[in-house]
Amino acid sequence: FRFTPLANLTRRPAGTVCCGFSSEGVPIGLQVVGHQLDDLTVLETLAVLEDLLALNPIAPDLA
């Protein structure tokens, strides 16, 4: 989430989808940032990516 402040400062909609897992089983996120006032495109893009990746993210064992 290192780049989230850039989207916030420029008032651009952004969202994240799980795109895989590290060797330790930790989810890896893919951030999508859109144009100002184009929230719907960001949400639609995230939905398409989520369907294409067809991942079932699970919480890693923290014990």
C-alpha positions in Angstrom: 0.0 0.0 0.0 3.0 2.2 -0.5 1.4 4.0 -3.5 -2.0 4.6 -1.9 -1.2 8.2 -0.8 -0.5 9.2 -4.4 -4.0 8.2 -5.4 -5.4 10.0 -2.4 -3.5 13.2 -3.0 -4.5 13.3 -6.7 -8.1 12.5 -5.8 -8.1 9.4 -8.0 -10.2 6.3 -7.3 -8.1 3.2 -6.5 -8.7 -0.3 -5.4 -6.7 -3.5 -4.8 -7.3 -7.1 -5.8 -5.3 -10.2 -4.8 -3.2 -11.4 -7.7 -1.2 -14.2 -6.1 0.6 -15.4 -3.1 4.2 -15.3 -1.9 6.1 -18.5 -1.1 5.1 -17.9 2.5 1.4 -17.9 1.5 1.0 -14.1 2.0 -1.4 -12.5 -0.5 0.1 -10.1 -3.1 -2.1 -7.2 -4.2 -2.5 -5.5 -7.5 -3.5 -1.8 -7.2 -5.7 -0.2 -9.9 -5.8 3.6 -10.1 -8.3 5.4 -12.3 -9.0 8.9 -13.6 -10.7 11.4 -11.3 -14.5 10.7 -10.9 -14.2 7.4 -12.7 -14.8 5.1 -9.8 -17.0 2.8 -11.8 -14.3 1.9 -14.3 -11.9 1.1 -11.4 -14.6 -1.2 -9.8 -15.4 -2.9 -13.1 -11.7 -3.4 -13.8 -11.1 -4.9 -10.4 -14.1 -7.3 -10.9 -12.8 -8.5 -14.3 -9.3 -9.1 -12.8 -10.8 -10.9 -9.8 -12.8 -13.2 -12.2 -9.8 -13.8 -14.5 -7.4 -14.6 -11.7 -10.0 -16.9 -10.0 -8.0 -16.9 -6.8 -9.5 -17.9 -3.4 -7.5 -15.8 -1.0 -7.2 -17.2 2.5 -5.6 -15.7 5.6 -2.1 -17.0 6.3 -1.5 -19.0 9.5 -0.1 -16.4 11.9 0.6 -18.8 14.7 
